[in-house]
């Protein structure tokens, strides 16, 4: 028996064995959109289903705005934690007038 990604391949019997749960979805599009999408898939030598799946995977893999903001906040907070006031201006220098 040879293991090959999502397949459990036997020389005597070739069968497909899904190792991950796959969800089916149904979408509704107008006829023109459907035809154009089928042509785009054919031009890429793939199926419409594979094209939609790739798009959804790419969409889901991006960092959301909330995730991006949380990551930025963690980065900023880590820099603030390393902040020491003693490395800055003294109180007198801070309040000196720039005009003399």
C-alpha positions as CSV (number, residue, x, y, z in Angstrom):
1,X,0.0,0.0,0.0
2,X,1.4,3.4,-0.9
3,X,0.2,6.6,0.9
4,X,-0.1,9.6,-1.3
5,X,-1.5,12.8,0.3
6,X,-5.3,12.6,0.4
7,X,-5.2,9.2,-1.3
8,X,-4.9,5.7,0.0
9,X,-3.5,4.1,-3.1
10,X,-3.4,0.3,-3.5
11,X,-2.0,-1.3,-6.6
12,X,-4.9,-3.8,-6.9
13,X,-7.7,-1.3,-6.1
14,X,-7.5,2.4,-6.5
15,X,-9.9,4.2,-4.2
16,X,-10.2,7.7,-2.9
17,X,-10.1,8.2,0.9
18,X,-10.7,11.7,2.2
19,X,-8.6,12.4,5.3
20,X,-10.1,15.8,6.0
21,X,-13.8,16.8,6.3
22,X,-14.8,18.7,3.2
23,X,-17.9,20.9,3.2
24,X,-20.1,21.4,0.2
25,X,-21.5,24.8,-0.5
26,X,-24.1,26.0,-3.0
27,X,-23.9,29.4,-4.6
28,X,-26.3,31.2,-6.9
29,X,-25.0,33.3,-9.8
30,X,-26.6,34.7,-12.9
31,X,-26.1,32.8,-16.2
32,X,-23.6,35.2,-17.7
33,X,-21.4,35.0,-14.6
34,X,-21.6,31.2,-14.6
35,X,-20.6,30.9,-18.3
36,X,-17.7,33.4,-17.9
37,X,-16.4,31.6,-14.8
38,X,-16.6,28.2,-16.6
39,X,-14.5,29.7,-19.4
40,X,-12.0,31.2,-17.0
41,X,-11.7,27.8,-15.3
42,X,-11.2,26.0,-18.7
43,X,-8.5,28.6,-19.7
44,X,-6.7,27.6,-16.5
45,X,-7.2,23.9,-17.2
46,X,-9.2,23.4,-14.0
47,X,-12.7,23.0,-12.8
48,X,-15.0,25.7,-11.7
49,X,-15.2,24.0,-8.3
50,X,-11.4,24.0,-8.0
51,X,-11.2,27.6,-9.0
52,X,-13.8,28.6,-6.3
53,X,-12.1,26.5,-3.7
54,X,-8.7,28.1,-4.4
55,X,-10.2,31.5,-4.2
56,X,-11.9,30.8,-0.9
57,X,-8.7,29.2,0.5
58,X,-6.8,32.3,-0.5
59,X,-9.4,34.6,1.0
60,X,-9.5,32.7,4.3
61,X,-5.7,32.6,4.6
62,X,-5.4,36.4,4.8
63,X,-5.0,38.1,8.1
64,X,-8.3,39.8,9.1
65,X,-8.3,43.5,10.1
66,X,-9.0,42.5,13.7
67,X,-6.1,40.0,13.7
68,X,-3.8,42.7,12.1
69,X,-4.7,45.3,14.7
70,X,-4.2,42.8,17.6
71,X,-0.8,41.8,16.2
72,X,0.2,45.5,15.9
73,X,-1.0,46.1,19.5
74,X,1.2,43.2,20.8
75,X,4.2,44.6,18.9
76,X,3.7,48.1,20.3
77,X,3.1,46.9,23.8
78,X,6.3,44.8,23.7
79,X,8.2,47.9,22.8
80,X,6.5,50.0,25.6
81,X,7.4,47.3,28.1
82,X,11.1,48.0,27.3
83,X,10.7,51.7,27.8
84,X,12.7,53.4,30.5
85,X,12.2,57.1,31.4
86,X,15.8,57.4,32.7
87,X,17.0,57.3,29.1
88,X,15.1,60.4,28.2
89,X,15.4,64.1,29.0
90,X,15.6,65.3,32.5
91,X,12.6,67.3,33.9
92,X,14.6,70.5,33.7
93,X,15.7,69.9,30.1
94,X,12.1,69.0,29.2
95,X,10.7,72.3,30.5
96,X,13.5,74.6,29.1
97,X,12.2,77.1,26.7
98,X,13.7,76.7,23.2
99,X,14.0,80.5,23.0
100,X,16.6,80.9,25.7
